[in-house]
Amino acid sequence: MDGENSLRSIVHRQLIMRAMKKQSWLFPFLLLIGALIYTLLTRTQLPTDGFSTYGADTVRAEVTQIIEEGEIQLGENLQTYQVVRVNILEGEYAGIPMEIDYGRRQIRSDDYLLNVGDMIIVSISKTPDNVVNAYFVDFTRTTPILWLAILFALAIVLISQWKGIRSLLSMAFSLYIIIGYIIPQILSGRDPLQVSIIGSIILLAVTLYLTYGWNLKTHSSVLSMVFVLLLTGTLAGIAITFTKLSGIGDENVLFLMQNSQTQINIRGLFLGGLIIGALGVLDDLVTTQASAVFELRHANPNFDFRGLFNSAMRIGQDHVAATVNTLVLAYAGASLPMLLLFSLGQGDYGYLINFSLIAEEVVRTLVGSLGLIAAVPVTTVIAIFFAQRAESLEKWEHVLGPEGSGHSHHH
């Protein structure tokens, strides 16, 4: 009789585990649907009147013939030039052959030559006496980028399998939130900082649950992320006020101000960009720290709060040092041409740091790094709260989910 009851108990526990495994992925997908509905309901119409988007006056064309090829001296630069015939593929002049020159009037920065069959982008203009001219703008790169994206997707699915598929879904959702929610809301005149924080919380919550499932470990990561985002936003606001930055150090911002009919809060735009820029490394840091806490708790269940906190912080210290370095190198890499320009001019960096063009990048790096540093103790405390109460929260497992991947409350 006891053996029969024991068998029933085991079967019952296995059924619960299977149900919880299904449920741990049901909640994230319901959250995803809810987020999509919210972004669709709050969707705004972009103010496109009087604003010419980048590339709006260009069309695709195919090179059909190389008419002339030779060398030309432009200043001190000797380069190869070409005159080619192209077939316009779209727009008002679709199907009409035109001639363009490549490298005959301006210095080229590359060694690529045009070949028959190449797909390129051209700009077409009409003179006052109705003469139509076409000019080379760039190569079309859709096909090679698509193949590179397919290779990336195959690699991540091959290595991470089902979790890789979920991470691809998360990445697609992240792009959707940025392009479909954050950008339209900012262009419609809403406060960029508020929109960026709301969008970031939606983005991270959905992507974390999709990737890691509905469990206590992910709950601790999401809560930590919300606190750190709010803290980073506050720090960024204080830093910008303290350094008297306006957010117009980027020439793209000036172009946006000149061409947009909507009044955009440029300082808020800079703050929002700072927060979104730190999301990637913040995601990695928070989830890793939360996992470390839960694993340490399982390795030594007798750990009290202080012991668990100190052990987890030792892991977090190493991780945050590498992550901050990653963030600094990412910003330095993006600003490398500007740094080269100042180095060639033998500029005094102590003086040049006062200009908004440089100061914005410095503040962006320092505030982002402060947010990452704060994420370690914040995540550690929140993860310890959940890890030490995992067994007592067992009765809420049908709502909160299991403890985490590979673990359950049942012992």
C-alpha positions in Angstrom: 0.0 0.0 0.0 2.8 2.4 0.9 4.6 1.5 -2.4 1.4 2.3 -4.3 1.0 5.6 -2.6 4.7 6.4 -3.2 4.2 5.6 -6.9 1.1 7.8 -7.1 3.1 10.6 -5.4 5.9 10.3 -8.0 3.5 10.3 -10.9 1.6 13.2 -9.5 4.9 15.2 -9.1 5.9 14.4 -12.6 2.6 15.6 -14.0 3.0 18.8 -12.0 6.5 19.3 -13.3 5.3 18.8 -16.9 2.4 21.2 -16.4 4.8 23.8 -14.9 7.2 23.4 -17.7 4.5 24.2 -20.2 3.1 27.0 -18.1 6.6 28.6 -17.7 6.5 29.3 -21.4 2.8 30.1 -21.7 3.1 33.2 -19.5 6.0 34.8 -21.5 4.0 34.4 -24.8 0.9 35.9 -23.1 3.2 38.7 -22.0 4.5 39.1 -25.5 0.9 39.3 -26.9 -0.1 41.8 -24.2 3.0 44.0 -25.0 2.2 43.9 -28.7 -1.4 44.9 -28.1 -0.3 47.8 -25.9 2.2 49.1 -28.5 -0.5 48.8 -31.2 -3.1 50.7 -29.1 -0.6 53.5 -28.3 0.8 53.6 -31.8 1.0 57.2 -33.3 1.1 58.5 -36.8 4.5 59.7 -37.8 4.7 63.4 -38.8 6.0 62.9 -42.4 4.7 66.1 -44.0 7.5 68.3 -45.2 10.1 65.8 -44.0 12.3 64.0 -46.6 13.5 60.7 -45.1 17.0 59.5 -45.7 17.3 57.8 -49.1 13.9 59.0 -50.3 15.3 60.5 -53.5 17.2 57.4 -54.5 16.3 54.3 -56.6 17.8 51.0 -57.4 19.5 50.3 -60.7 21.4 47.5 -62.4 24.7 47.9 -64.3 24.2 46.7 -67.9 27.3 47.9 -69.7 30.8 49.3 -68.9 31.1 52.1 -71.5 34.5 53.6 -70.5 37.2 52.8 -67.9 40.5 54.6 -67.3 42.6 56.6 -64.8 42.2 60.2 -63.7 44.2 62.5 -61.5 42.1 64.3 -58.9 44.4 66.6 -56.8 47.2 64.3 -55.6 45.1 61.2 -55.9 45.3 58.9 -59.0 42.3 56.7 -59.2 40.4 54.5 -61.7 37.1 55.9 -63.1 34.3 54.3 -65.0 31.4 55.4 -67.2 28.6 52.8 -67.1 25.1 52.3 -68.4 22.5 51.4 -65.9 18.9 50.2 -66.1 16.6 52.0 -63.5 14.5 49.4 -61.7 12.0 51.4 -59.8 10.3 54.8 -59.5 9.2 57.3 -62.2 12.1 56.3 -64.6 11.8 52.5 -64.2 13.0 50.7 -67.3 14.9 53.7 -68.8 18.6 53.2 -69.4 20.9 56.0 -68.2 24.6 56.7 -68.0 26.5 57.5 -64.8 30.1 58.1 -64.0 31.9 56.5 -61.1 35.0 58.1 -59.7 35.5 60.7 -62.4 34.4 63.8 -60.5 35.1 63.0 -56.9 37.7 61.1 -54.9 36.7 57.5 -54.1 37.3 56.1 -50.6 37.4 52.5 -51.8 38.9 50.1 -54.4 35.6 48.6 -55.6 34.9 48.8 -59.3 31.5 48.3 -61.0 30.8 45.2 -63.0 28.0 44.2 -65.3 25.1 42.8 -63.2 25.9 44.8 -60.1 23.0 46.3 -58.2 23.6 49.9 -57.1 21.7 52.8 -55.7 21.5 56.0 -57.8 20.1 59.5 -57.3 18.1 61.1 -60.2 17.7 64.8 -60.7 16.2 67.0 -63.4 17.7 70.3 -64.5 15.5 73.4 -65.2 15.7 72.6 -68.9 14.3 69.1 -68.3 17.6 67.2 -68.6 17.6 64.1 -66.4 20.9 63.1 -64.8 21.7 60.0 -62.7 24.5 59.8 -60.1 26.0 56.9 -58.2 25.2 56.9 -54.5 26.1 53.4 -53.1 26.0 49.7 -53.7 23.0 47.6 -52.7 23.9 45.3 -49.9 20.6 43.7 -49.1 21.6 40.2 -50.4 24.9 39.8 -48.6 23.4 41.2 -45.4 20.5 38.8 -45.7 22.9 35.8 -46.1 24.9 37.0 -43.1 21.7 37.3 -41.0 20.7 33.7 -42.1 24.2 32.4 -41.1 23.9 34.2 -37.7 20.4 32.7 -37.1 21.6 29.2 -38.1 24.6 29.4 -35.8 22.7 30.5 -32.8 20.0 27.8 -33.3 22.7 25.2 -33.8 24.6 26.2 -30.6 21.6 27.1 -28.3 18.8 25.0 -30.0 15.4 25.9 -28.5 16.8 28.7 -26.4 18.5 30.1 -29.5 15.1 30.2 -31.2 13.6 32.1 -28.2 16.6 34.5 -28.3 15.9 35.2 -32.0 12.3 36.0 -31.1 13.5 38.2 -28.3 15.9 40.1 -30.7 13.1 40.6 -33.2 10.8 41.9 -30.5 13.6 44.3 -29.3 13.9 45.8 -32.8 10.1 46.1 -33.0 9.9 48.0 -29.7 12.7 50.4 -30.7 11.4 51.0 -34.3 7.7 50.5 -33.8 7.2 52.1 -30.4 10.0 54.2 -29.0 10.9 56.1 -32.2 7.3 57.0 -33.3 6.5 58.1 -29.7 9.5 60.4 -29.6 8.8 61.8 -33.1 5.2 62.5 -32.1 6.4 64.8 -29.4 6.3 62.6 -26.2 9.1 62.9 -23.6 12.0 60.8 -24.9 13.2 59.8 -21.5 9.8 58.6 -20.4 9.2 56.7 -23.6 12.7 55.1 -23.5 12.3 53.9 -19.9 8.8 52.5 -20.6 10.0 50.9 -23.9 13.1 49.5 -22.2 11.1 47.9 -19.4 8.6 46.3 -21.9 11.5 45.2 -24.0 13.6 43.6 -21.3 10.7 42.0 -19.5 9.4 40.3 -22.6 12.8 39.3 -23.9 14.0 37.9 -20.6 10.9 35.9 -20.0 10.9 34.6 -23.6 14.6 33.5 -23.3 14.7 32.2 -19.7 11.1 31.3 -19.0 8.6 32.3 -16.3 10.4 31.4 -13.0 11.8 33.0 -9.8 15.2 33.6 -11.3 13.8 35.6 -14.2 11.4 37.5 -11.9 14.5 38.7 -9.9 16.3 39.7 -13.1 13.3 41.7 -14.4 12.7 43.5 -11.0 16.4 44.3 -10.8 16.4 45.6 -14.4 13.5 48.0 -13.6 15.2 49.4 -10.5 18.5 49.8 -12.3 16.9 51.5 -15.3 15.1 54.0 -13.1 18.4 54.6 -11.2 20.3 55.0 -14.4 17.8 57.5 -15.7 18.0 59.5 -12.5 21.8 59.5 -12.6 21.7 60.6 -16.2 19.4 63.5 -15.5 21.6 64.7 -12.7 24.8 64.3 -14.8 23.4 66.2 -17.7 22.2 69.1 -15.5 25.5 69.1 -13.6 27.5 69.2 -16.8 25.1 71.6 -18.6 24.8 69.4 -21.6 22.0 70.0 -24.1 22.2 66.9 -26.3 23.1 68.7 -29.5 26.7 67.5 -29.8 25.7 65.0 -32.5 25.2 66.5 -36.0 22.4 64.1 -36.6 20.4 65.8 -33.8 20.9 69.1 -35.5 19.6 67.6 -38.8 16.6 66.2 -37.0 15.8 69.6 -35.4 16.0 71.4 -38.7 13.8 68.9 -40.6 11.2 67.8 -38.0 8.0 69.8 -37.6 7.5 68.3 -34.1 9.2 69.9 -31.1 11.5 67.2 -29.7 13.0 67.4 -26.3 16.7 67.1 -27.3 18.0 66.7 -23.7 15.4 63.9 -23.1 16.5 62.3 -26.4 20.1 62.2 -25.2 19.0 60.6 -21.9 16.8 58.0 -23.7 19.7 57.1 -26.0 22.0 56.7 -23.0 19.6 54.2 -21.4 18.9 52.2 -24.5 22.7 52.1 -25.2 23.3 50.4 -21.9 20.5 47.8 -22.2 22.6 45.1 -23.9 25.4 44.8 -21.4 22.9 45.4 -18.5 20.8 42.5 -19.7 23.8 40.2 -19.6 25.1 41.4 -16.2 21.8 41.2 -14.4 20.8 37.7 -15.6 24.3 36.3 -14.9 24.3 37.8 -11.4 20.9 36.4 -10.6 21.9 33.0 -11.9 25.1 33.1 -9.7 23.0 33.8 -6.6 20.6 30.9 -7.2 23.5 28.5 -8.0 25.4 29.6 -4.8 22.2 29.0 -2.8 21.9 25.5 -4.2 25.6 24.7 -3.7 25.3 25.7 0.0 21.7 25.9 1.3 23.1 26.9 4.8 24.3 30.3 3.5 22.8 33.2 5.4 22.1 36.6 3.8 25.6 38.0 4.5 27.5 34.9 3.3 25.4 34.6 0.1 25.7 38.4 -0.6 29.5 38.4 -0.1 30.0 35.3 -2.3 27.8 36.7 -5.1 29.4 40.1 -4.9 32.9 38.5 -5.5 31.5 37.0 -8.7 29.8 40.2 -9.7 33.0 42.3 -9.1 34.9 40.3 -11.8 31.9 40.5 -14.2 31.3 44.2 -13.8 34.9 45.0 -14.4 34.9 43.2 -17.7 31.5 44.6 -18.6 32.4 48.2 -17.9 35.5 47.7 -20.1 33.3 46.3 -22.8 31.0 49.4 -22.6 34.0 51.8 -22.7 35.5 50.0 -25.7 32.2 50.0 -27.5 31.8 53.8 -27.1 35.5 54.4 -27.9 35.2 52.3 -31.1 32.1 54.3 -32.2 34.0 57.5 -31.5 37.3 56.4 -33.1 37.2 58.7 -36.2 36.6 61.7 -33.9 39.5 60.7 -31.6 41.8 60.3 -34.7 40.8 63.7 -35.9 41.7 65.3 -32.5 45.0 63.3 -32.4 46.0 64.6 -35.8 45.3 68.1 -34.7 47.5 67.5 -31.6 44.6 68.7 -29.5 44.7 69.0 -25.7 42.2 66.4 -24.5 41.9 68.1 -21.1 40.6 71.2 -23.0 38.7 69.4 -25.8 36.6 67.4 -23.2 34.7 70.7 -22.5 33.1 70.6 -25.9 29.7 69.0 -26.0 30.7 66.7 -28.9 33.3 65.0 -26.6 31.6 65.6 -23.2 28.4 63.8 -24.3 30.3 60.6 -25.1 32.2 60.8 -21.8 29.0 61.3 -19.8 27.3 58.6 -21.7 30.1 56.1 -20.8 30.4 57.1 -17.2 26.7 57.1 -16.4 26.2 53.8 -18.3 29.1 52.3 -16.3 27.6 53.6 -13.0 24.3 51.9 -13.9 26.2 48.7 -14.5 28.1 48.9 -11.2 24.8 49.6 -9.3 23.2 46.6 -11.0 25.4 44.1 -9.2 24.4 44.9 -5.5 20.8 45.6 -6.5 20.4 42.3 -8.4 22.2 40.4 -5.7 19.8 41.6 -3.0 16.7 41.0 -5.0 17.9 37.5 -6.2 18.8 36.5 -2.6 15.3 37.6 -1.5 13.8 35.1 -4.0 16.4 32.4 -3.6 16.0 32.2 0.2 12.2 32.1 -0.1 12.0 29.5 -2.9 10.7 26.8 -0.7 8.2 29.0 1.1 6.9 30.2 -2.3 6.3 26.6 -3.4 2.5 27.0 -2.7 2.5 29.9 -5.3 4.4 27.9 -7.9 1.3 27.7 -10.2 1.5 31.5 -10.4 5.2 32.4 -9.9 6.6 29.4 -11.8 9.4 27.1 -10.8 12.6 28.3 -9.2 14.6 28.4 -12.5 15.9 26.3 -15.3 17.1 23.0 -13.9 15.6 23.6 -10.5 12.3 23.2 -8.8 10.8 24.0 -5.4 10.1 20.3 -4.8 12.9 18.5 -2.8 
